[in-house]
Amino acid sequence: MERPAAPAVPQDPAETRLTITSPEQMRELGRHLAKLLRAGDLVMLSGELGAGKTTLTRGLGEGLGVRGAVTSPTFVIARVHPSLGDGPPLVHVDAYRLGGGLDEMEDLDLDVSLSDSVIVVEWGEGKVEELTEDRLQVVIHRAVGDTTDEVRHVTLAGLGERWAEAGLETLTA
């Protein structure tokens, strides 16, 4: 008689920590991270105001080779940047002004866009996690109140099977 298989134990997220010392390094991190991204990826960015979320996304856009200047979509909520080549488009969302969960974001049709786009959501905690179990969470810490300090501590945590062997550790090399 065979023993029943043990239930799957969720794996700890693949986690990488980096220290960034300039906006250019943050953009460079985005360009390198873009090489690991593919259509269907959800990237959630969190951090204080001015931490570098949009700067990182600008680098992602450069690395993905998308059209248009990547700027903060705070007032329009979301911007779509089509690919200039054969890569996926970048959907850049700023959920800062949205109060509710996924229901409030349904008008953005992120669930429809997810399969063929890279979706980056700033301030998405508690709002977009239901889109997929596989997501990359990027937390950017900076000294609060010290506007002259350019040092950022970035933690990238890959959740789900997609990120188990995605190569986040290569970003530290």
LUMZA-209085 format. One record per residue: residue number from 1; residue in one letter; x, y, z of N, C-alpha, C, O in turn. Coordinates in Angstrom, 3 decimals, padded with zeros to 6 digits. Layout:
N
nr|rest|n.east|n.north|n.up|ca.east|ca.north|ca.up|c.east|c.north|c.up|o.east|o.north|o.up
NUM|A|X|Y|Z|X|Y|Z|X|Y|Z|X|Y|Z $
...
This chain:
173
nr|rest|n.east|n.north|n.up|ca.east|ca.north|ca.up|c.east|c.north|c.up|o.east|o.north|o.up
1|M|000.842|-001.179|000.000|000.000|000.000|000.000|000.886|001.241|000.000|001.806|001.357|000.810 $
2|E|000.606|002.158|-000.906|001.382|003.388|-000.997|000.901|004.402|000.019|-000.289|004.522|000.314 $
3|R|001.874|005.123|000.539|001.517|006.217|001.458|000.998|007.379|000.638|001.500|007.623|-000.459 $
4|P|000.010|008.100|001.134|-000.444|009.279|000.403|000.667|010.317|000.351|001.469|010.441|001.277 $
5|A|000.697|011.047|-000.731|001.712|012.093|-000.890|001.500|013.174|000.157|000.373|013.534|000.496 $
6|A|002.614|013.675|000.654|002.536|014.772|001.624|001.997|016.008|000.920|002.291|016.242|-000.253 $
7|P|001.201|016.803|001.645|000.696|018.025|001.007|001.848|018.942|000.643|002.881|018.979|001.312 $
8|A|001.644|019.672|-000.425|002.680|020.609|-000.870|002.864|021.694|000.174|001.897|022.296|000.642 $
9|V|004.093|021.932|000.526|004.411|022.990|001.479|004.831|024.208|000.678|005.740|024.121|-000.147 $
10|P|004.175|025.358|000.913|004.587|026.533|000.155|006.054|026.840|000.397|006.529|026.800|001.532 $
11|Q|006.761|027.143|-000.666|008.173|027.458|-000.544|008.337|028.889|-000.067|007.506|029.754|-000.344 $
12|D|009.437|029.123|000.665|009.765|030.493|001.018|010.038|031.236|-000.274|010.565|030.666|-001.229 $
13|P|009.681|032.500|-000.300|009.930|033.235|-001.539|011.417|033.334|-001.841|012.250|033.435|-000.940 $
14|A|011.723|033.304|-003.116|013.096|033.563|-003.543|013.344|035.036|-003.257|012.651|035.899|-003.796 $
15|E|014.326|035.330|-002.413|014.521|036.702|-001.975|015.942|037.168|-002.241|016.905|036.437|-002.012 $
16|T|016.056|038.389|-002.726|017.343|039.007|-002.996|017.333|040.401|-002.398|016.349|041.132|-002.513 $
17|R|018.438|040.765|-001.757|018.557|042.100|-001.156|019.715|042.844|-001.803|020.789|042.283|-002.025 $
18|L|019.476|044.127|-002.105|020.473|044.967|-002.759|020.539|046.329|-002.090|019.556|046.796|-001.515 $
19|T|021.697|046.961|-002.169|021.842|048.349|-001.743|022.113|049.175|-002.993|023.041|048.893|-003.752 $
20|I|021.297|050.189|-003.191|021.373|051.064|-004.354|021.783|052.444|-003.847|021.242|052.920|-002.849 $
21|T|022.733|053.089|-004.525|023.243|054.365|-004.011|022.967|055.569|-004.908|023.414|056.675|-004.603 $
22|S|022.233|055.374|-006.019|021.933|056.506|-006.891|020.712|056.181|-007.751|020.379|055.012|-007.946 $
23|P|020.047|057.220|-008.263|018.938|056.963|-009.191|019.385|056.179|-010.422|018.633|055.340|-010.917 $
24|E|020.591|056.434|-010.923|021.073|055.688|-012.093|021.210|054.199|-011.770|020.892|053.355|-012.607 $
25|Q|021.675|053.873|-010.572|021.759|052.463|-010.177|020.367|051.841|-010.090|020.196|050.665|-010.412 $
26|M|019.372|052.614|-009.659|018.001|052.102|-009.583|017.491|051.806|-010.991|016.854|050.776|-011.213 $
27|R|017.764|052.699|-011.942|017.370|052.453|-013.331|018.095|051.237|-013.887|017.505|050.426|-014.600 $
28|E|019.374|051.114|-013.560|020.158|049.961|-014.011|019.584|048.666|-013.444|019.529|047.657|-014.146 $
29|L|019.159|048.683|-012.188|018.507|047.511|-011.600|017.270|047.164|-012.421|017.027|045.993|-012.712 $
30|G|016.490|048.169|-012.794|015.308|047.927|-013.623|015.667|047.306|-014.963|014.994|046.384|-015.423 $
31|R|016.730|047.810|-015.592|017.154|047.254|-016.891|017.566|045.784|-016.745|017.239|044.962|-017.601 $
32|H|018.277|045.455|-015.673|018.693|044.066|-015.453|017.502|043.176|-015.094|017.395|042.047|-015.572 $
33|L|016.621|043.690|-014.261|015.439|042.922|-013.875|014.561|042.630|-015.092|013.951|041.564|-015.173 $
34|A|014.495|043.557|-016.023|013.678|043.367|-017.229|014.079|042.110|-017.988|013.242|041.480|-018.634 $
35|K|015.364|041.740|-017.914|015.837|040.539|-018.614|015.220|039.268|-018.040|015.172|038.241|-018.717 $
36|L|014.747|039.332|-016.797|014.139|038.170|-016.153|012.622|038.126|-016.339|011.986|037.107|-016.071 $
37|L|012.051|039.235|-016.798|010.596|039.334|-016.897|010.081|038.789|-018.217|010.781|038.777|-019.229 $
38|R|008.830|038.337|-018.172|008.160|037.836|-019.369|006.671|038.137|-019.259|006.170|038.491|-018.191 $
39|A|005.988|037.993|-020.360|004.539|038.218|-020.369|003.897|037.366|-019.283|004.246|036.198|-019.108 $
40|G|002.966|037.953|-018.564|002.283|037.253|-017.481|002.835|037.582|-016.105|002.280|037.146|-015.096 $
41|D|003.921|038.346|-016.049|004.524|038.683|-014.757|003.844|039.892|-014.127|003.545|040.887|-014.788 $
42|L|003.615|039.766|-012.833|003.088|040.853|-012.015|004.195|041.273|-011.061|004.727|040.447|-010.319 $
43|V|004.544|042.560|-011.079|005.566|043.111|-010.202|004.892|044.155|-009.320|004.326|045.127|-009.819 $
44|M|004.956|043.950|-008.020|004.381|044.895|-007.070|005.503|045.686|-006.414|006.429|045.107|-005.846 $
45|L|005.420|047.019|-006.494|006.439|047.894|-005.926|005.879|048.621|-004.713|004.779|049.172|-004.759 $
46|S|006.641|048.617|-003.633|006.231|049.398|-002.466|007.432|050.116|-001.884|008.577|049.694|-002.050 $
47|G|007.147|051.197|-001.208|008.173|052.028|-000.603|007.618|053.419|-000.385|006.584|053.793|-000.937 $
48|E|008.325|054.170|000.427|007.872|055.514|000.743|007.812|056.376|-000.519|008.368|056.017|-001.556 $
49|L|007.128|057.517|-000.413|007.146|058.496|-001.492|008.592|058.875|-001.761|009.352|059.139|-000.829 $
50|G|008.968|058.904|-003.014|010.325|059.276|-003.379|011.355|058.180|-003.214|012.554|058.437|-003.314 $
51|A|010.905|056.958|-002.963|011.848|055.855|-002.757|012.533|055.410|-004.042|013.658|054.913|-004.001 $
52|G|011.870|055.581|-005.183|012.470|055.172|-006.448|011.645|054.176|-007.241|012.165|053.539|-008.157 $
53|K|010.368|054.028|-006.909|009.515|053.062|-007.600|009.391|053.390|-009.089|009.528|052.507|-009.936 $
54|T|009.134|054.648|-009.403|008.994|055.029|-010.806|010.340|054.992|-011.514|010.401|054.654|-012.696 $
55|T|011.418|055.331|-010.820|012.754|055.257|-011.425|013.084|053.812|-011.794|013.630|053.554|-012.867 $
56|L|012.754|052.872|-010.908|012.949|051.455|-011.207|012.110|051.051|-012.414|012.590|050.335|-013.292 $
57|T|010.870|051.502|-012.462|009.984|051.165|-013.574|010.492|051.766|-014.882|010.345|051.159|-015.942 $
58|R|011.082|052.946|-014.812|011.682|053.558|-016.011|012.766|052.629|-016.566|012.848|052.418|-017.777 $
59|G|013.586|052.081|-015.685|014.606|051.128|-016.107|013.999|049.855|-016.685|014.512|049.310|-017.662 $
60|L|012.905|049.378|-016.084|012.203|048.208|-016.622|011.741|048.488|-018.053|011.904|047.654|-018.943 $
61|G|011.167|049.665|-018.258|010.703|050.032|-019.594|011.837|050.062|-020.603|011.684|049.603|-021.735 $
62|E|012.985|050.609|-020.186|014.153|050.637|-021.071|014.609|049.220|-021.391|014.905|048.898|-022.542 $
63|G|014.662|048.373|-020.357|015.111|046.999|-020.551|014.154|046.168|-021.391|014.579|045.285|-022.135 $
64|L|012.862|046.452|-021.271|011.861|045.725|-022.053|011.746|046.280|-023.472|011.163|045.639|-024.346 $
65|G|012.298|047.465|-023.699|012.225|048.070|-025.026|010.828|048.513|-025.393|010.320|048.169|-026.460 $
66|V|010.198|049.286|-024.500|008.836|049.740|-024.764|008.825|051.183|-025.241|009.793|051.925|-025.070 $
67|R|007.711|051.558|-025.839|007.538|052.902|-026.390|007.045|053.861|-025.304|006.278|053.486|-024.417 $
68|G|007.498|055.084|-025.400|007.000|056.137|-024.517|007.840|056.298|-023.271|008.460|055.354|-022.780 $
69|A|007.843|057.519|-022.775|008.563|057.812|-021.537|007.783|057.244|-020.363|006.584|057.491|-020.232 $
70|V|008.455|056.487|-019.513|007.816|055.929|-018.332|007.843|056.995|-017.244|008.899|057.350|-016.721 $
71|T|006.662|057.493|-016.919|006.510|058.488|-015.869|005.454|057.988|-014.890|004.741|057.024|-015.169 $
72|S|005.364|058.643|-013.760|004.404|058.217|-012.751|002.976|058.354|-013.278|002.588|059.427|-013.741 $
73|P|002.195|057.275|-013.210|000.808|057.352|-013.671|-000.166|057.738|-012.550|-001.331|057.342|-012.587 $
74|T|000.294|058.500|-011.561|-000.523|058.810|-010.395|-001.902|059.342|-010.753|-002.896|058.906|-010.174 $
75|F|-001.983|060.271|-011.693|-003.271|060.901|-011.967|-004.094|060.177|-013.015|-005.311|060.352|-013.064 $
76|V|-003.464|059.371|-013.850|-004.215|058.600|-014.845|-004.398|057.156|-014.395|-005.080|056.386|-015.071 $
77|I|-003.818|056.782|-013.292|-003.867|055.460|-012.664|-003.042|054.421|-013.418|-002.275|053.687|-012.795 $
78|A|-003.178|054.338|-014.745|-002.435|053.313|-015.489|-002.028|053.827|-016.867|-002.745|054.595|-017.508 $
79|R|-000.845|053.371|-017.299|-000.360|053.663|-018.646|000.108|052.351|-019.271|000.705|051.507|-018.604 $
80|V|-000.172|052.198|-020.553|000.302|051.039|-021.301|001.406|051.516|-022.225|001.232|052.475|-022.978 $
81|H|002.550|050.836|-022.160|003.691|051.134|-023.022|003.891|049.934|-023.943|004.422|048.909|-023.513 $
82|P|003.470|050.049|-025.212|003.634|048.930|-026.146|005.108|048.649|-026.416|005.954|049.539|-026.330 $
83|S|005.392|047.411|-026.739|006.757|047.010|-027.067|007.146|047.564|-028.427|006.329|047.613|-029.347 $
84|L|008.396|047.978|-028.545|008.929|048.415|-029.833|009.447|047.235|-030.647|009.792|047.387|-031.819 $
85|G|009.500|046.063|-030.026|009.985|044.856|-030.703|008.964|043.753|-030.570|007.767|043.964|-030.764 $
86|D|009.455|042.567|-030.234|008.544|041.431|-030.097|008.310|041.054|-028.632|007.761|039.987|-028.355 $
87|G|008.710|041.897|-027.704|008.515|041.633|-026.279|007.130|042.054|-025.817|006.337|042.587|-026.594 $
88|P|006.851|041.809|-024.549|005.534|042.164|-024.012|005.423|043.659|-023.736|006.428|044.322|-023.478 $
89|P|004.199|044.192|-023.789|004.000|045.577|-023.381|004.166|045.695|-021.863|004.062|044.707|-021.136 $
90|L|004.420|046.901|-021.409|004.512|047.210|-019.987|003.263|047.979|-019.588|002.956|049.019|-020.169 $
91|V|002.546|047.468|-018.597|001.406|048.170|-018.026|001.861|048.686|-016.668|002.169|047.902|-015.770 $
92|H|001.901|050.007|-016.521|002.401|050.656|-015.312|001.214|051.279|-014.579|000.549|052.178|-015.093 $
93|V|000.964|050.780|-013.363|-000.202|051.192|-012.578|000.266|051.847|-011.287|001.197|051.366|-010.642 $
94|D|-000.377|052.938|-010.915|-000.150|053.572|-009.622|-001.462|053.493|-008.854|-002.409|054.222|-009.150 $
95|A|-001.510|052.606|-007.870|-002.747|052.367|-007.121|-002.841|053.227|-005.864|-003.693|052.981|-005.010 $
96|Y|-001.982|054.225|-005.741|-001.930|055.061|-004.537|-003.284|055.680|-004.196|-003.683|055.684|-003.032 $
97|R|-003.986|056.197|-005.185|-005.254|056.881|-004.937|-006.447|055.932|-004.887|-007.569|056.370|-004.633 $
98|L|-006.224|054.649|-005.125|-007.322|053.679|-005.078|-007.413|053.100|-003.680|-006.409|052.658|-003.121 $
99|G|-008.591|053.099|-003.119|-008.742|052.649|-001.743|-009.096|051.185|-001.601|-008.668|050.535|-000.646 $
100|G|-009.873|050.650|-002.537|-010.372|049.289|-002.387|-009.420|048.242|-002.896|-008.279|048.527|-003.259 $
101|G|-009.916|047.019|-002.916|-009.125|045.894|-003.389|-009.264|045.731|-004.886|-009.424|046.700|-005.628 $
102|L|-009.199|044.476|-005.315|-009.233|044.157|-006.737|-010.523|044.636|-007.392|-010.514|044.994|-008.570 $
103|D|-011.643|044.652|-006.647|-012.914|045.099|-007.219|-012.800|046.505|-007.786|-013.291|046.776|-008.882 $
104|E|-012.155|047.404|-007.046|-012.019|048.784|-007.510|-011.106|048.876|-008.726|-011.210|049.818|-009.512 $
105|M|-010.228|047.918|-008.882|-009.278|047.954|-009.992|-009.798|047.205|-011.222|-009.125|047.182|-012.252 $
106|E|-010.981|046.592|-011.133|-011.508|045.812|-012.251|-011.644|046.625|-013.528|-011.469|046.090|-014.623 $
107|D|-011.953|047.903|-013.403|-012.099|048.737|-014.595|-010.811|048.835|-015.391|-010.840|049.172|-016.574 $
108|L|-009.688|048.549|-014.763|-008.407|048.598|-015.459|-008.157|047.344|-016.293|-007.226|047.316|-017.098 $
109|D|-008.977|046.306|-016.110|-008.848|045.042|-016.846|-007.459|044.424|-016.720|-006.941|043.861|-017.685 $
110|L|-006.860|044.523|-015.548|-005.529|043.954|-015.355|-005.531|042.446|-015.543|-004.554|041.874|-016.027 $
111|D|-006.631|041.800|-015.159|-006.696|040.351|-015.325|-006.661|039.969|-016.798|-006.142|038.907|-017.143 $
112|V|-007.196|040.803|-017.666|-007.177|040.544|-019.105|-005.778|040.808|-019.662|-005.294|040.057|-020.509 $
113|S|-005.131|041.875|-019.190|-003.817|042.263|-019.691|-002.692|041.373|-019.194|-001.647|041.282|-019.838 $
114|L|-002.891|040.710|-018.047|-001.800|040.010|-017.387|-001.146|038.952|-018.257|000.081|038.845|-018.267 $
115|S|-001.917|038.176|-018.980|-001.325|037.047|-019.708|-000.363|037.471|-020.814|000.543|036.712|-021.157 $
116|D|-000.538|038.667|-021.381|000.344|039.061|-022.476|001.170|040.313|-022.185|001.788|040.872|-023.090 $
117|S|001.183|040.752|-020.931|001.914|041.966|-020.554|002.757|041.716|-019.315|002.584|040.718|-018.615 $
118|V|003.665|042.636|-019.060|004.313|042.735|-017.759|003.574|043.858|-017.049|003.530|044.986|-017.539 $
119|I|002.995|043.551|-015.900|002.245|044.555|-015.149|003.035|044.941|-013.916|003.405|044.091|-013.108 $
120|V|003.292|046.241|-013.780|004.003|046.791|-012.625|003.014|047.675|-011.880|002.452|048.613|-012.446 $
121|V|002.807|047.364|-010.597|001.852|048.118|-009.796|002.563|048.753|-008.611|003.107|048.056|-007.754 $
122|E|002.554|050.079|-008.571|003.044|050.803|-007.408|001.894|050.901|-006.410|000.748|051.126|-006.801 $
123|W|002.192|050.735|-005.139|001.205|050.832|-004.057|000.094|049.789|-004.222|-001.069|050.087|-003.948 $
124|G|000.426|048.590|-004.657|-000.584|047.575|-004.934|-000.930|046.641|-003.786|-001.798|045.781|-003.941 $
125|E|-000.275|046.785|-002.635|-000.523|045.877|-001.527|-002.000|045.902|-001.132|-002.597|046.966|-000.968 $
126|G|-002.572|044.713|-000.983|-003.973|044.594|-000.607|-004.936|044.907|-001.737|-006.145|044.985|-001.520 $
127|K|-004.411|045.087|-002.943|-005.268|045.476|-004.065|-005.170|044.545|-005.266|-006.158|044.362|-005.977 $
128|V|-004.000|043.950|-005.512|-003.841|043.171|-006.744|-003.326|041.748|-006.517|-003.118|041.014|-007.484 $
129|E|-003.120|041.351|-005.283|-002.567|040.028|-005.024|-003.431|038.907|-005.586|-002.924|037.835|-005.916 $
130|E|-004.727|039.150|-005.693|-005.640|038.118|-006.181|-005.484|037.846|-007.677|-006.033|036.867|-008.183 $
131|L|-004.748|038.694|-008.389|-004.557|038.484|-009.822|-003.808|037.187|-010.096|-004.129|036.472|-011.044 $
132|T|-002.810|036.882|-009.267|-001.995|035.692|-009.490|-001.218|035.339|-008.228|-000.840|036.218|-007.454 $
133|E|-000.988|034.061|-008.032|-000.151|033.625|-006.909|001.323|033.863|-007.212|002.138|033.976|-006.297 $
134|D|001.663|033.938|-008.487|003.041|034.159|-008.912|003.259|035.647|-009.127|002.714|036.241|-010.057 $
135|R|004.058|036.234|-008.262|004.327|037.666|-008.400|005.677|037.994|-007.782|006.207|037.250|-006.957 $
136|L|006.211|039.119|-008.204|007.463|039.615|-007.658|007.152|040.846|-006.825|006.612|041.830|-007.331 $
137|Q|007.494|040.787|-005.554|007.285|041.924|-004.667|008.627|042.619|-004.466|009.612|041.996|-004.069 $
138|V|008.647|043.917|-004.746|009.854|044.718|-004.612|009.572|045.793|-003.572|008.679|046.622|-003.744 $
139|V|010.345|045.766|-002.492|010.194|046.750|-001.425|011.453|047.614|-001.421|012.575|047.113|-001.345 $
140|I|011.235|048.919|-001.505|012.348|049.867|-001.525|012.300|050.690|-000.244|011.336|051.415|000.007 $
141|H|013.352|050.570|000.564|013.446|051.328|001.818|014.441|052.466|001.630|015.498|052.297|001.023 $
142|R|014.085|053.605|002.153|015.001|054.740|002.160|014.881|055.436|003.504|013.897|055.255|004.221 $
143|A|015.884|056.231|003.839|015.833|056.993|005.076|014.686|057.992|004.977|014.646|058.804|004.052 $
144|V|013.763|057.936|005.917|012.609|058.819|005.901|013.013|060.190|006.417|013.672|060.309|007.450 $
145|G|012.614|061.217|005.692|012.872|062.581|006.115|014.221|063.128|005.694|014.451|064.333|005.797 $
146|D|015.118|062.278|005.224|016.437|062.737|004.793|016.462|062.737|003.274|016.730|061.709|002.652 $
147|T|016.186|063.877|002.685|016.059|063.934|001.229|017.400|063.953|000.514|017.438|063.831|-000.710 $
148|T|018.507|064.103|001.244|019.811|064.121|000.583|020.440|062.730|000.512|021.421|062.541|-000.206 $
149|D|019.907|061.773|001.226|020.459|060.421|001.246|019.916|059.630|000.062|018.714|059.374|-000.016 $
150|E|020.790|059.245|-000.856|020.379|058.501|-002.047|020.371|056.987|-001.833|019.971|056.247|-002.732 $
151|V|020.803|056.510|-000.666|020.898|055.075|-000.417|019.504|054.469|-000.282|018.653|054.964|000.458 $
152|R|019.301|053.376|-001.024|018.051|052.619|-000.968|018.404|051.164|-000.699|019.383|050.642|-001.233 $
153|H|017.604|050.518|000.129|017.747|049.085|000.376|016.553|048.418|-000.299|015.400|048.664|000.057 $
154|V|016.850|047.574|-001.274|015.821|046.952|-002.100|015.753|045.466|-001.790|016.764|044.765|-001.802 $
155|T|014.535|044.997|-001.511|014.295|043.572|-001.301|013.356|043.093|-002.395|012.256|043.620|-002.559 $
156|L|013.801|042.087|-003.143|012.978|041.475|-004.180|012.601|040.088|-003.696|013.470|039.267|-003.403 $
157|A|011.297|039.826|-003.611|010.817|038.526|-003.154|009.911|037.934|-004.224|008.843|038.471|-004.516 $
158|G|010.345|036.831|-004.799|009.557|036.137|-005.810|008.632|035.133|-005.147|009.085|034.250|-004.419 $
159|L|007.341|035.265|-005.397|006.348|034.368|-004.813|005.770|033.461|-005.893|005.466|033.914|-006.996 $
160|G|005.621|032.187|-005.573|005.029|031.239|-006.501|006.066|030.502|-007.329|007.254|030.825|-007.314 $
161|E|005.582|029.507|-008.046|006.449|028.654|-008.862|007.253|029.436|-009.877|008.422|029.131|-010.112 $
162|R|006.645|030.436|-010.478|007.318|031.224|-011.521|008.653|031.767|-011.031|009.618|031.810|-011.794 $
163|W|008.722|032.175|-009.789|009.913|032.844|-009.274|010.853|031.916|-008.525|011.922|032.352|-008.099 $
164|A|010.494|030.659|-008.350|011.329|029.726|-007.602|012.722|029.607|-008.210|013.707|029.498|-007.480 $
165|E|012.814|029.625|-009.508|014.118|029.467|-010.180|014.317|030.534|-011.256|014.907|030.268|-012.303 $
166|A|013.822|031.744|-010.989|013.858|032.799|-012.003|015.211|033.482|-012.120|015.463|034.187|-013.098 $
167|G|016.081|033.288|-011.145|017.416|033.879|-011.250|017.555|035.243|-010.612|018.401|036.032|-011.034 $
168|L|016.750|035.545|-009.608|016.858|036.854|-008.947|018.262|037.079|-008.367|018.726|038.215|-008.274 $
169|E|018.924|035.995|-007.982|020.267|036.120|-007.400|021.257|036.698|-008.393|022.293|037.224|-007.987 $
170|T|020.967|036.616|-009.686|021.896|037.169|-010.684|021.926|038.695|-010.631|022.848|039.309|-011.167 $
171|L|020.944|039.309|-010.000|020.888|040.767|-009.913|021.957|041.310|-008.970|022.296|042.491|-009.039 $
172|T|022.487|040.469|-008.099|023.499|040.914|-007.144|024.903|040.808|-007.707|025.851|041.343|-007.132 $
173|A|025.037|040.112|-008.838|026.363|039.886|-009.421|026.926|041.124|-010.087|028.034|041.087|-010.622 $
